[in-house]
Protein backbone atom coordinates (compact mmCIF):
# COMPACT_ATOMS: atom_id res chain seq x y z
CA UNK A 1 0.00 0.00 0.00
CA UNK A 2 1.23 3.55 -0.68
CA UNK A 3 2.61 5.46 2.28
CA UNK A 4 1.30 8.90 3.10
CA UNK A 5 3.86 11.70 3.20
CA UNK A 6 3.44 11.83 6.96
CA UNK A 7 4.05 8.13 7.53
CA UNK A 8 6.76 7.37 5.00
CA UNK A 9 9.83 5.76 6.60
CA UNK A 10 13.20 7.46 6.46
CA UNK A 11 15.87 6.27 3.99
CA UNK A 12 17.88 4.67 6.81
CA UNK A 13 14.75 2.85 7.99
CA UNK A 14 14.38 1.46 4.46
CA UNK A 15 17.95 0.15 4.67
CA UNK A 16 17.28 -1.47 8.04
CA UNK A 17 13.86 -2.85 7.10
CA UNK A 18 15.41 -4.55 4.06
CA UNK A 19 18.26 -5.97 6.16
CA UNK A 20 20.81 -4.23 3.94
CA UNK A 21 23.12 -2.69 6.54
CA UNK A 22 26.64 -3.58 5.45
CA UNK A 23 25.36 -6.15 2.95
CA UNK A 24 26.79 -4.51 -0.18
CA UNK A 25 30.43 -4.38 0.87
CA UNK A 26 32.75 -4.61 -2.13
CA UNK A 27 30.17 -3.22 -4.57
CA UNK A 28 30.31 0.20 -6.22
CA UNK A 29 27.65 2.84 -6.82
CA UNK A 30 27.67 6.13 -8.74
CA UNK A 31 25.45 8.95 -7.48
CA UNK A 32 24.96 12.20 -9.39
CA UNK A 33 23.69 15.27 -7.59
CA UNK A 34 25.28 13.98 -4.40
CA UNK A 35 26.05 17.44 -3.02
CA UNK A 36 22.44 18.61 -3.32
CA UNK A 37 20.12 18.54 -0.31
CA UNK A 38 18.55 15.27 -1.45
CA UNK A 39 21.86 13.87 -2.62
CA UNK A 40 23.34 14.13 0.86
CA UNK A 41 20.57 11.92 2.24
CA UNK A 42 21.00 9.42 -0.60
CA UNK A 43 24.73 9.24 0.13
CA UNK A 44 24.12 8.80 3.85
CA UNK A 45 21.65 5.94 3.36
CA UNK A 46 23.60 4.07 0.66
CA UNK A 47 26.80 4.36 2.69
CA UNK A 48 25.03 2.36 5.40
CA UNK A 49 24.80 -0.60 2.99
CA UNK A 50 28.57 -0.80 2.68
CA UNK A 51 28.68 0.41 -0.92
CA UNK A 52 31.73 2.27 -2.17
CA UNK A 53 30.49 5.50 -3.69
CA UNK A 54 31.72 7.51 -6.65
CA UNK A 55 30.26 11.01 -6.54
CA UNK A 56 30.34 13.10 -9.75
CA UNK A 57 30.08 16.76 -8.64
CA UNK A 58 30.71 20.19 -10.22
CA UNK A 59 33.15 21.29 -7.49
CA UNK A 60 34.90 18.71 -5.33
CA UNK A 61 36.01 21.09 -2.57
CA UNK A 62 32.53 22.54 -2.17
CA UNK A 63 30.94 19.09 -2.26
CA UNK A 64 33.17 17.88 0.56
CA UNK A 65 32.03 20.78 2.73
CA UNK A 66 28.37 20.36 1.78
CA UNK A 67 28.33 16.64 2.55
CA UNK A 68 29.78 17.27 5.98
CA UNK A 69 29.65 14.22 8.23
CA UNK A 70 28.03 12.18 5.43
CA UNK A 71 31.39 12.15 3.61
CA UNK A 72 33.75 9.25 4.37
CA UNK A 73 36.97 9.62 2.35
CA UNK A 74 37.97 5.97 2.75
CA UNK A 75 34.78 4.82 0.98
CA UNK A 76 33.84 7.75 -1.27
CA UNK A 77 35.57 9.34 -4.25
CA UNK A 78 34.73 12.51 -6.13
CA UNK A 79 34.79 12.96 -9.90
CA UNK A 80 34.35 16.37 -11.50
CA UNK A 81 31.39 16.76 -13.86
CA UNK A 82 29.43 19.54 -15.53
CA UNK A 83 26.02 18.18 -16.48
CA UNK A 84 25.50 20.96 -19.03
CA UNK A 85 28.46 19.73 -21.09
CA UNK A 86 28.45 16.40 -22.89
CA UNK A 87 32.25 16.54 -23.16
CA UNK A 88 32.45 16.87 -19.38
CA UNK A 89 30.15 13.85 -18.96
CA UNK A 90 32.44 11.84 -21.23
CA UNK A 91 35.50 12.84 -19.20
CA UNK A 92 33.74 12.00 -15.95
CA UNK A 93 32.79 8.56 -17.28
CA UNK A 94 36.45 7.90 -18.18
CA UNK A 95 37.51 8.72 -14.63
CA UNK A 96 34.80 6.53 -13.16
CA UNK A 97 35.77 3.58 -15.37
CA UNK A 98 39.41 4.03 -14.34
CA UNK A 99 38.39 3.41 -10.72
CA UNK A 100 36.31 0.25 -11.15
CA UNK A 101 35.24 -2.22 -13.84
CA UNK A 102 31.98 -3.07 -12.06
CA UNK A 103 29.19 -0.72 -10.98
CA UNK A 104 26.19 -2.24 -9.21
CA UNK A 105 24.09 0.91 -8.88
CA UNK A 106 23.73 4.19 -10.77
CA UNK A 107 21.54 6.87 -9.17
CA UNK A 108 20.72 9.77 -11.51
CA UNK A 109 19.79 12.49 -9.04
CA UNK A 110 21.25 15.70 -10.53
CA UNK A 111 18.47 18.10 -11.51
CA UNK A 112 18.29 21.55 -13.05
CA UNK A 113 15.32 23.38 -11.59
CA UNK A 114 12.89 25.30 -13.82
CA UNK A 115 14.30 28.41 -15.47
CA UNK A 116 11.86 31.27 -16.18
CA UNK A 117 13.65 32.04 -19.45
CA UNK A 118 14.91 29.77 -22.19
CA UNK A 119 18.56 28.90 -21.53
CA UNK A 120 20.74 26.81 -23.81
CA UNK A 121 23.89 24.92 -22.90
CA UNK A 122 27.09 25.52 -24.86
CA UNK A 123 26.15 22.37 -26.81
CA UNK A 124 22.93 24.11 -27.85
CA UNK A 125 20.40 22.17 -25.76
CA UNK A 126 17.68 23.49 -23.45
CA UNK A 127 19.33 23.41 -20.03
CA UNK A 128 16.74 21.28 -18.22
CA UNK A 129 16.51 18.71 -21.00
CA UNK A 130 20.33 18.65 -21.18
CA UNK A 131 20.99 18.39 -17.44
CA UNK A 132 18.11 16.20 -16.33
CA UNK A 133 18.01 13.84 -19.30
CA UNK A 134 20.83 14.02 -21.86
CA UNK A 135 23.70 14.05 -19.36
CA UNK A 136 22.32 11.03 -17.53
CA UNK A 137 21.47 9.21 -20.74
CA UNK A 138 25.06 9.63 -21.95
CA UNK A 139 26.52 8.70 -18.56
CA UNK A 140 24.43 5.52 -18.49
CA UNK A 141 25.50 4.56 -22.00
CA UNK A 142 29.18 4.99 -21.14
CA UNK A 143 28.88 3.09 -17.84
CA UNK A 144 26.60 0.37 -19.22
CA UNK A 145 29.36 -2.26 -19.68
CA UNK A 146 30.35 -1.84 -16.01
CA UNK A 147 26.73 -2.10 -14.89
CA UNK A 148 26.20 -5.28 -16.88
CA UNK A 149 29.46 -6.76 -15.61
CA UNK A 150 28.53 -6.14 -11.96
CA UNK A 151 25.15 -7.85 -12.04
CA UNK A 152 24.90 -10.90 -9.78
CA UNK A 153 21.99 -13.25 -8.95
CA UNK A 154 21.79 -11.96 -5.36
CA UNK A 155 21.89 -8.29 -6.37
CA UNK A 156 21.27 -7.51 -10.01
CA UNK A 157 22.49 -4.10 -11.15
CA UNK A 158 20.09 -1.19 -10.90
CA UNK A 159 19.66 2.28 -12.36
CA UNK A 160 17.50 4.74 -10.44
CA UNK A 161 16.44 7.86 -12.34
CA UNK A 162 14.97 10.51 -10.06
CA UNK A 163 11.93 12.14 -11.67
CA UNK A 164 9.04 13.93 -9.97
CA UNK A 165 5.28 14.39 -10.03
CA UNK A 166 5.51 17.33 -12.40
CA UNK A 167 6.10 14.91 -15.29
CA UNK A 168 2.31 14.66 -15.35
CA UNK A 169 2.00 18.15 -16.79
CA UNK A 170 3.61 17.37 -20.15
CA UNK A 171 5.04 14.53 -22.20
CA UNK A 172 7.71 14.96 -24.87
CA UNK A 173 7.90 17.72 -27.43
CA UNK A 174 8.17 16.57 -31.02
CA UNK A 175 11.58 15.48 -32.28
CA UNK A 176 12.48 18.85 -33.78
CA UNK A 177 11.36 20.80 -30.73
CA UNK A 178 13.06 19.29 -27.67
CA UNK A 179 14.88 22.59 -27.20
CA UNK A 180 11.89 24.78 -28.08
CA UNK A 181 13.36 25.54 -31.48
CA UNK A 182 9.86 26.52 -32.61
CA UNK A 183 9.39 29.00 -29.78
CA UNK A 184 6.74 28.99 -27.10
CA UNK A 185 9.12 28.24 -24.22
CA UNK A 186 7.37 27.58 -20.93
CA UNK A 187 9.36 26.79 -17.79
CA UNK A 188 6.84 24.30 -16.44
CA UNK A 189 6.56 22.50 -19.78
CA UNK A 190 10.34 22.32 -20.16
CA UNK A 191 10.77 20.91 -16.67
CA UNK A 192 7.95 18.42 -17.14
CA UNK A 193 9.41 17.26 -20.45
CA UNK A 194 12.78 16.59 -18.80
CA UNK A 195 11.14 14.61 -15.99
CA UNK A 196 9.04 12.57 -18.44
CA UNK A 197 12.30 11.87 -20.26
CA UNK A 198 13.76 10.56 -16.98
CA UNK A 199 10.91 8.08 -16.67
CA UNK A 200 11.09 7.03 -20.31
CA UNK A 201 14.83 6.40 -20.01
CA UNK A 202 14.27 4.05 -17.06
CA UNK A 203 11.42 2.25 -18.80
CA UNK A 204 13.50 1.68 -21.94
CA UNK A 205 16.54 0.49 -19.98
CA UNK A 206 14.38 -2.17 -18.38
CA UNK A 207 12.91 -3.19 -21.72
CA UNK A 208 16.33 -3.53 -23.34
CA UNK A 209 18.52 -4.88 -20.54
CA UNK A 210 16.26 -6.36 -17.88
CA UNK A 211 16.75 -9.89 -19.18
CA UNK A 212 20.53 -9.34 -18.89
CA UNK A 213 20.36 -8.49 -15.21
CA UNK A 214 20.34 -4.70 -15.53
CA UNK A 215 17.17 -3.07 -14.24
CA UNK A 216 15.89 0.50 -13.98
CA UNK A 217 13.26 2.37 -12.02
CA UNK A 218 12.18 6.00 -11.91
CA UNK A 219 11.19 7.63 -8.65
CA UNK A 220 9.21 10.60 -7.42
CA UNK A 221 11.54 12.93 -5.54
CA UNK A 222 8.73 14.08 -3.28
CA UNK A 223 8.05 17.75 -4.09
CA UNK A 224 10.95 19.23 -2.14
CA UNK A 225 10.86 22.98 -2.64
CA UNK A 226 13.91 25.14 -2.02
CA UNK A 227 15.04 28.64 -2.87
CA UNK A 228 16.21 27.43 -6.27
CA UNK A 229 12.56 26.81 -7.14
CA UNK A 230 11.82 30.54 -7.24
CA UNK A 231 12.28 32.91 -10.12
CA UNK A 232 14.35 36.08 -9.86
CA UNK A 233 11.29 38.07 -8.79
CA UNK A 234 10.58 35.64 -5.95
CA UNK A 235 7.62 33.92 -7.57
CA UNK A 236 7.35 30.16 -7.25
CA UNK A 237 8.08 28.11 -10.33
CA UNK A 238 5.98 25.32 -8.79
CA UNK A 239 2.46 26.78 -8.45
CA UNK A 240 -0.48 25.05 -6.74
CA UNK A 241 1.59 23.10 -4.20
CA UNK A 242 -0.35 21.07 -1.69
CA UNK A 243 0.61 22.13 1.86
CA UNK A 244 1.45 18.62 3.09
CA UNK A 245 3.69 17.84 0.14
CA UNK A 246 5.29 21.27 -0.06
CA UNK A 247 6.63 20.81 3.46
CA UNK A 248 8.22 17.43 2.84
CA UNK A 249 11.78 17.22 4.16
CA UNK A 250 14.82 16.23 2.12
CA UNK A 251 15.13 13.11 4.27
CA UNK A 252 11.59 11.93 3.50
CA UNK A 253 11.95 13.06 -0.10
CA UNK A 254 14.67 10.50 -0.76
CA UNK A 255 12.94 7.52 0.82
CA UNK A 256 11.42 6.23 -2.42
CA UNK A 257 14.76 6.52 -4.22
CA UNK A 258 16.44 4.36 -1.55
CA UNK A 259 13.54 1.88 -1.66
CA UNK A 260 14.05 1.48 -5.39
CA UNK A 261 17.83 1.34 -5.10
CA UNK A 262 18.19 -1.41 -2.49
CA UNK A 263 14.68 -2.62 -1.63
CA UNK A 264 14.26 -6.39 -1.83
CA UNK A 265 10.87 -5.92 -3.48
CA UNK A 266 12.64 -4.60 -6.58
CA UNK A 267 15.26 -7.29 -6.92
CA UNK A 268 15.33 -8.46 -10.57
CA UNK A 269 12.49 -6.07 -11.52
CA UNK A 270 12.15 -2.62 -13.04
CA UNK A 271 10.41 -0.45 -15.58
CA UNK A 272 8.11 1.20 -13.03
CA UNK A 273 7.57 4.72 -11.70
CA UNK A 274 7.60 4.72 -7.88
CA UNK A 275 5.99 7.31 -5.63
CA UNK A 276 5.71 7.37 -1.82
CA UNK A 277 7.22 3.87 -1.62
CA UNK A 278 4.59 2.45 -3.95
CA UNK A 279 4.23 1.49 -7.60
CA UNK A 280 2.30 4.56 -8.75
CA UNK A 281 -1.15 3.96 -10.19
CA UNK A 282 -2.10 5.43 -13.56
CA UNK A 283 -4.66 8.20 -13.37
CA UNK A 284 -4.92 11.17 -15.70
CA UNK A 285 -6.29 13.77 -13.30
CA UNK A 286 -4.93 17.24 -12.64
CA UNK A 287 -6.61 17.36 -9.23
CA UNK A 288 -4.57 14.34 -8.14
CA UNK A 289 -1.28 15.65 -9.52
CA UNK A 290 0.43 15.61 -6.11
CA UNK A 291 -0.73 12.19 -4.99
CA UNK A 292 0.64 8.71 -5.54
CA UNK A 293 -0.48 8.36 -9.15
CA UNK A 294 1.10 8.85 -12.54
CA UNK A 295 -0.20 10.19 -15.83
CA UNK A 296 -1.39 8.08 -18.74
CA UNK A 297 1.69 9.11 -20.72
CA UNK A 298 4.02 7.76 -18.00
CA UNK A 299 4.17 4.44 -19.87
CA UNK A 300 4.41 4.77 -23.64
CA UNK A 301 6.68 2.26 -25.40
CA UNK A 302 6.50 4.11 -28.72
CA UNK A 303 7.56 7.44 -27.22
CA UNK A 304 10.17 5.75 -25.03
CA UNK A 305 11.76 4.15 -28.07
CA UNK A 306 11.60 7.44 -29.98
CA UNK A 307 13.37 9.33 -27.19
CA UNK A 308 15.99 6.60 -26.89
CA UNK A 309 16.90 6.75 -30.57
CA UNK A 310 16.80 10.54 -30.69
CA UNK A 311 19.04 10.71 -27.61
CA UNK A 312 21.53 8.32 -29.18
CA UNK A 313 21.64 10.55 -32.24
CA UNK A 314 22.11 13.66 -30.11
CA UNK A 315 25.02 12.27 -28.06
CA UNK A 316 26.59 10.60 -31.08
CA UNK A 317 26.27 6.92 -30.19
CA UNK A 318 25.02 3.90 -32.11
CA UNK A 319 22.26 1.58 -30.92
CA UNK A 320 23.62 -1.70 -29.58
CA UNK A 321 20.44 -3.61 -30.41
SELO-223510 format. One record per residue (C-alpha): residue number from 1; residue in three letters; x negated, y negated, z. Coordinates in steps of 0.02 Angstrom, whole numbers. Each point is the difference from the previous one (the first is absolute). Layout:
BEGIN
<pt NUM; "ALA"; <X; Y; Z>> ...
END
This chain:
BEGIN
<pt 1; "UNK"; <0; 0; 0>> <pt 2; "UNK"; <-62; -177; -34>> <pt 3; "UNK"; <-68; -96; 148>> <pt 4; "UNK"; <65; -172; 41>> <pt 5; "UNK"; <-128; -140; 5>> <pt 6; "UNK"; <21; -7; 188>> <pt 7; "UNK"; <-30; 186; 28>> <pt 8; "UNK"; <-136; 37; -126>> <pt 9; "UNK"; <-153; 81; 80>> <pt 10; "UNK"; <-169; -85; -7>> <pt 11; "UNK"; <-133; 60; -123>> <pt 12; "UNK"; <-101; 80; 141>> <pt 13; "UNK"; <156; 91; 58>> <pt 14; "UNK"; <19; 69; -176>> <pt 15; "UNK"; <-179; 66; 10>> <pt 16; "UNK"; <34; 81; 169>> <pt 17; "UNK"; <171; 69; -47>> <pt 18; "UNK"; <-77; 85; -152>> <pt 19; "UNK"; <-143; 70; 105>> <pt 20; "UNK"; <-127; -87; -111>> <pt 21; "UNK"; <-116; -76; 130>> <pt 22; "UNK"; <-176; 44; -54>> <pt 23; "UNK"; <64; 128; -126>> <pt 24; "UNK"; <-71; -82; -156>> <pt 25; "UNK"; <-182; -6; 52>> <pt 26; "UNK"; <-116; 11; -149>> <pt 27; "UNK"; <128; -69; -123>> <pt 28; "UNK"; <-7; -171; -82>> <pt 29; "UNK"; <134; -132; -30>> <pt 30; "UNK"; <-2; -164; -96>> <pt 31; "UNK"; <112; -141; 63>> <pt 32; "UNK"; <24; -163; -96>> <pt 33; "UNK"; <64; -154; 91>> <pt 34; "UNK"; <-80; 65; 159>> <pt 35; "UNK"; <-39; -173; 69>> <pt 36; "UNK"; <181; -59; -15>> <pt 37; "UNK"; <116; 4; 150>> <pt 38; "UNK"; <79; 163; -56>> <pt 39; "UNK"; <-166; 70; -59>> <pt 40; "UNK"; <-74; -12; 174>> <pt 41; "UNK"; <139; 110; 69>> <pt 42; "UNK"; <-22; 125; -142>> <pt 43; "UNK"; <-186; 9; 36>> <pt 44; "UNK"; <30; 22; 186>> <pt 45; "UNK"; <124; 143; -24>> <pt 46; "UNK"; <-98; 93; -135>> <pt 47; "UNK"; <-160; -14; 101>> <pt 48; "UNK"; <88; 100; 136>> <pt 49; "UNK"; <12; 148; -121>> <pt 50; "UNK"; <-188; 10; -15>> <pt 51; "UNK"; <-6; -60; -180>> <pt 52; "UNK"; <-153; -93; -63>> <pt 53; "UNK"; <62; -162; -75>> <pt 54; "UNK"; <-61; -100; -149>> <pt 55; "UNK"; <73; -176; 6>> <pt 56; "UNK"; <-4; -104; -160>> <pt 57; "UNK"; <13; -183; 55>> <pt 58; "UNK"; <-31; -171; -79>> <pt 59; "UNK"; <-122; -56; 136>> <pt 60; "UNK"; <-88; 130; 108>> <pt 61; "UNK"; <-55; -119; 139>> <pt 62; "UNK"; <173; -73; 19>> <pt 63; "UNK"; <80; 172; -4>> <pt 64; "UNK"; <-111; 61; 141>> <pt 65; "UNK"; <56; -145; 109>> <pt 66; "UNK"; <184; 21; -48>> <pt 67; "UNK"; <2; 186; 38>> <pt 68; "UNK"; <-73; -31; 172>> <pt 69; "UNK"; <6; 152; 113>> <pt 70; "UNK"; <82; 102; -140>> <pt 71; "UNK"; <-168; 2; -91>> <pt 72; "UNK"; <-118; 144; 38>> <pt 73; "UNK"; <-162; -18; -102>> <pt 74; "UNK"; <-49; 183; 21>> <pt 75; "UNK"; <159; 57; -89>> <pt 76; "UNK"; <47; -146; -112>> <pt 77; "UNK"; <-87; -80; -149>> <pt 78; "UNK"; <42; -159; -95>> <pt 79; "UNK"; <-2; -22; -188>> <pt 80; "UNK"; <22; -171; -80>> <pt 81; "UNK"; <148; -19; -118>> <pt 82; "UNK"; <97; -139; -84>> <pt 83; "UNK"; <171; 68; -47>> <pt 84; "UNK"; <26; -139; -127>> <pt 85; "UNK"; <-148; 61; -103>> <pt 86; "UNK"; <1; 167; -91>> <pt 87; "UNK"; <-191; -7; -13>> <pt 88; "UNK"; <-9; -17; 189>> <pt 89; "UNK"; <114; 151; 21>> <pt 90; "UNK"; <-114; 101; -114>> <pt 91; "UNK"; <-153; -50; 102>> <pt 92; "UNK"; <88; 42; 163>> <pt 93; "UNK"; <47; 172; -67>> <pt 94; "UNK"; <-182; 33; -45>> <pt 95; "UNK"; <-54; -41; 178>> <pt 96; "UNK"; <136; 110; 73>> <pt 97; "UNK"; <-49; 147; -110>> <pt 98; "UNK"; <-181; -22; 51>> <pt 99; "UNK"; <50; 30; 181>> <pt 100; "UNK"; <104; 158; -22>> <pt 101; "UNK"; <54; 124; -134>> <pt 102; "UNK"; <163; 42; 89>> <pt 103; "UNK"; <140; -117; 54>> <pt 104; "UNK"; <150; 76; 89>> <pt 105; "UNK"; <104; -157; 16>> <pt 106; "UNK"; <19; -164; -94>> <pt 107; "UNK"; <109; -134; 80>> <pt 108; "UNK"; <41; -145; -118>> <pt 109; "UNK"; <46; -137; 124>> <pt 110; "UNK"; <-73; -160; -74>> <pt 111; "UNK"; <140; -120; -50>> <pt 112; "UNK"; <8; -172; -76>> <pt 113; "UNK"; <149; -92; 73>> <pt 114; "UNK"; <122; -96; -112>> <pt 115; "UNK"; <-71; -156; -82>> <pt 116; "UNK"; <122; -143; -36>> <pt 117; "UNK"; <-90; -38; -164>> <pt 118; "UNK"; <-63; 113; -137>> <pt 119; "UNK"; <-182; 44; 34>> <pt 120; "UNK"; <-109; 104; -115>> <pt 121; "UNK"; <-158; 95; 46>> <pt 122; "UNK"; <-160; -30; -98>> <pt 123; "UNK"; <47; 158; -98>> <pt 124; "UNK"; <161; -88; -51>> <pt 125; "UNK"; <127; 98; 104>> <pt 126; "UNK"; <136; -67; 115>> <pt 127; "UNK"; <-82; 5; 172>> <pt 128; "UNK"; <129; 106; 90>> <pt 129; "UNK"; <11; 129; -139>> <pt 130; "UNK"; <-191; 2; -9>> <pt 131; "UNK"; <-32; 14; 187>> <pt 132; "UNK"; <144; 109; 55>> <pt 133; "UNK"; <4; 118; -148>> <pt 134; "UNK"; <-140; -9; -128>> <pt 135; "UNK"; <-144; -1; 125>> <pt 136; "UNK"; <69; 150; 91>> <pt 137; "UNK"; <42; 92; -160>> <pt 138; "UNK"; <-179; -21; -60>> <pt 139; "UNK"; <-73; 46; 169>> <pt 140; "UNK"; <104; 159; 3>> <pt 141; "UNK"; <-53; 48; -175>> <pt 142; "UNK"; <-184; -22; 43>> <pt 143; "UNK"; <15; 96; 165>> <pt 144; "UNK"; <114; 136; -69>> <pt 145; "UNK"; <-138; 131; -23>> <pt 146; "UNK"; <-50; -21; 183>> <pt 147; "UNK"; <182; 13; 56>> <pt 148; "UNK"; <26; 159; -99>> <pt 149; "UNK"; <-163; 74; 63>> <pt 150; "UNK"; <46; -31; 183>> <pt 151; "UNK"; <170; 86; -4>> <pt 152; "UNK"; <12; 152; 113>> <pt 153; "UNK"; <145; 118; 42>> <pt 154; "UNK"; <10; -65; 179>> <pt 155; "UNK"; <-4; -183; -51>> <pt 156; "UNK"; <30; -40; -181>> <pt 157; "UNK"; <-61; -170; -58>> <pt 158; "UNK"; <121; -146; 13>> <pt 159; "UNK"; <21; -173; -73>> <pt 160; "UNK"; <108; -123; 96>> <pt 161; "UNK"; <53; -156; -95>> <pt 162; "UNK"; <73; -133; 114>> <pt 163; "UNK"; <152; -81; -80>> <pt 164; "UNK"; <145; -90; 84>> <pt 165; "UNK"; <188; -23; -3>> <pt 166; "UNK"; <-11; -146; -118>> <pt 167; "UNK"; <-30; 120; -144>> <pt 168; "UNK"; <190; 13; -3>> <pt 169; "UNK"; <15; -174; -72>> <pt 170; "UNK"; <-80; 39; -169>> <pt 171; "UNK"; <-72; 142; -102>> <pt 172; "UNK"; <-134; -22; -134>> <pt 173; "UNK"; <-9; -138; -128>> <pt 174; "UNK"; <-13; 58; -179>> <pt 175; "UNK"; <-171; 54; -63>> <pt 176; "UNK"; <-45; -168; -75>> <pt 177; "UNK"; <56; -98; 153>> <pt 178; "UNK"; <-85; 76; 153>> <pt 179; "UNK"; <-91; -166; 23>> <pt 180; "UNK"; <149; -109; -44>> <pt 181; "UNK"; <-73; -38; -170>> <pt 182; "UNK"; <175; -49; -57>> <pt 183; "UNK"; <24; -124; 142>> <pt 184; "UNK"; <132; 1; 134>> <pt 185; "UNK"; <-119; 37; 144>> <pt 186; "UNK"; <87; 33; 164>> <pt 187; "UNK"; <-99; 39; 158>> <pt 188; "UNK"; <126; 125; 67>> <pt 189; "UNK"; <14; 90; -167>> <pt 190; "UNK"; <-189; 9; -19>> <pt 191; "UNK"; <-22; 71; 174>> <pt 192; "UNK"; <142; 124; -23>> <pt 193; "UNK"; <-74; 58; -166>> <pt 194; "UNK"; <-168; 34; 83>> <pt 195; "UNK"; <82; 98; 140>> <pt 196; "UNK"; <105; 102; -122>> <pt 197; "UNK"; <-163; 36; -91>> <pt 198; "UNK"; <-73; 65; 164>> <pt 199; "UNK"; <142; 124; 16>> <pt 200; "UNK"; <-8; 52; -183>> <pt 201; "UNK"; <-187; 32; 16>> <pt 202; "UNK"; <27; 118; 147>> <pt 203; "UNK"; <143; 90; -87>> <pt 204; "UNK"; <-104; 28; -157>> <pt 205; "UNK"; <-152; 59; 98>> <pt 206; "UNK"; <108; 133; 80>> <pt 207; "UNK"; <74; 51; -167>> <pt 208; "UNK"; <-172; 17; -81>> <pt 209; "UNK"; <-109; 68; 140>> <pt 210; "UNK"; <113; 74; 133>> <pt 211; "UNK"; <-25; 177; -65>> <pt 212; "UNK"; <-188; -28; 14>> <pt 213; "UNK"; <8; -42; 185>> <pt 214; "UNK"; <1; -190; -16>> <pt 215; "UNK"; <159; -82; 64>> <pt 216; "UNK"; <63; -178; 13>> <pt 217; "UNK"; <132; -93; 98>> <pt 218; "UNK"; <54; -182; 5>> <pt 219; "UNK"; <50; -82; 164>> <pt 220; "UNK"; <98; -148; 61>> <pt 221; "UNK"; <-116; -117; 94>> <pt 222; "UNK"; <141; -57; 113>> <pt 223; "UNK"; <33; -183; -40>> <pt 224; "UNK"; <-144; -74; 97>> <pt 225; "UNK"; <4; -188; -25>> <pt 226; "UNK"; <-152; -108; 31>> <pt 227; "UNK"; <-57; -175; -43>> <pt 228; "UNK"; <-58; 60; -169>> <pt 229; "UNK"; <182; 31; -44>> <pt 230; "UNK"; <37; -186; -5>> <pt 231; "UNK"; <-23; -118; -144>> <pt 232; "UNK"; <-104; -159; 13>> <pt 233; "UNK"; <154; -99; 53>> <pt 234; "UNK"; <35; 121; 143>> <pt 235; "UNK"; <148; 86; -82>> <pt 236; "UNK"; <14; 188; 16>> <pt 237; "UNK"; <-37; 103; -154>> <pt 238; "UNK"; <105; 139; 78>> <pt 239; "UNK"; <176; -73; 17>> <pt 240; "UNK"; <147; 87; 85>> <pt 241; "UNK"; <-103; 97; 127>> <pt 242; "UNK"; <96; 101; 125>> <pt 243; "UNK"; <-47; -53; 178>> <pt 244; "UNK"; <-42; 176; 62>> <pt 245; "UNK"; <-112; 39; -148>> <pt 246; "UNK"; <-81; -171; -10>> <pt 247; "UNK"; <-66; 23; 176>> <pt 248; "UNK"; <-80; 169; -31>> <pt 249; "UNK"; <-178; 10; 66>> <pt 250; "UNK"; <-152; 50; -102>> <pt 251; "UNK"; <-16; 156; 107>> <pt 252; "UNK"; <177; 59; -38>> <pt 253; "UNK"; <-18; -57; -180>> <pt 254; "UNK"; <-136; 128; -33>> <pt 255; "UNK"; <87; 149; 79>> <pt 256; "UNK"; <76; 65; -162>> <pt 257; "UNK"; <-167; -15; -90>> <pt 258; "UNK"; <-84; 108; 133>> <pt 259; "UNK"; <145; 124; -5>> <pt 260; "UNK"; <-26; 20; -187>> <pt 261; "UNK"; <-189; 7; 15>> <pt 262; "UNK"; <-17; 137; 131>> <pt 263; "UNK"; <175; 61; 42>> <pt 264; "UNK"; <21; 189; -10>> <pt 265; "UNK"; <170; -24; -82>> <pt 266; "UNK"; <-89; -66; -155>> <pt 267; "UNK"; <-131; 135; -17>> <pt 268; "UNK"; <-3; 58; -183>> <pt 269; "UNK"; <142; -120; -47>> <pt 270; "UNK"; <16; -172; -76>> <pt 271; "UNK"; <88; -109; -127>> <pt 272; "UNK"; <115; -82; 127>> <pt 273; "UNK"; <26; -176; 67>> <pt 274; "UNK"; <-1; 0; 191>> <pt 275; "UNK"; <80; -130; 113>> <pt 276; "UNK"; <14; -3; 190>> <pt 277; "UNK"; <-75; 175; 10>> <pt 278; "UNK"; <132; 72; -116>> <pt 279; "UNK"; <17; 47; -183>> <pt 280; "UNK"; <97; -153; -57>> <pt 281; "UNK"; <172; 30; -73>> <pt 282; "UNK"; <48; -74; -168>> <pt 283; "UNK"; <128; -138; 10>> <pt 284; "UNK"; <13; -149; -117>> <pt 285; "UNK"; <68; -129; 120>> <pt 286; "UNK"; <-67; -174; 33>> <pt 287; "UNK"; <83; -6; 171>> <pt 288; "UNK"; <-102; 151; 54>> <pt 289; "UNK"; <-164; -65; -69>> <pt 290; "UNK"; <-86; 1; 170>> <pt 291; "UNK"; <59; 171; 56>> <pt 292; "UNK"; <-69; 174; -27>> <pt 293; "UNK"; <56; 18; -181>> <pt 294; "UNK"; <-79; -25; -169>> <pt 295; "UNK"; <65; -67; -165>> <pt 296; "UNK"; <60; 106; -145>> <pt 297; "UNK"; <-154; -52; -99>> <pt 298; "UNK"; <-117; 68; 136>> <pt 299; "UNK"; <-7; 166; -93>> <pt 300; "UNK"; <-12; -17; -189>> <pt 301; "UNK"; <-114; 126; -88>> <pt 302; "UNK"; <9; -93; -166>> <pt 303; "UNK"; <-53; -166; 75>> <pt 304; "UNK"; <-131; 84; 110>> <pt 305; "UNK"; <-79; 81; -153>> <pt 306; "UNK"; <8; -165; -95>> <pt 307; "UNK"; <-88; -95; 139>> <pt 308; "UNK"; <-132; 137; 16>> <pt 309; "UNK"; <-45; -8; -185>> <pt 310; "UNK"; <5; -189; -5>> <pt 311; "UNK"; <-112; -8; 154>> <pt 312; "UNK"; <-125; 119; -79>> <pt 313; "UNK"; <-5; -111; -153>> <pt 314; "UNK"; <-24; -156; 107>> <pt 315; "UNK"; <-145; 70; 102>> <pt 316; "UNK"; <-79; 83; -151>> <pt 317; "UNK"; <17; 184; 44>> <pt 318; "UNK"; <62; 151; -96>> <pt 319; "UNK"; <138; 116; 60>> <pt 320; "UNK"; <-68; 164; 67>> <pt 321; "UNK"; <159; 95; -41>> 
END
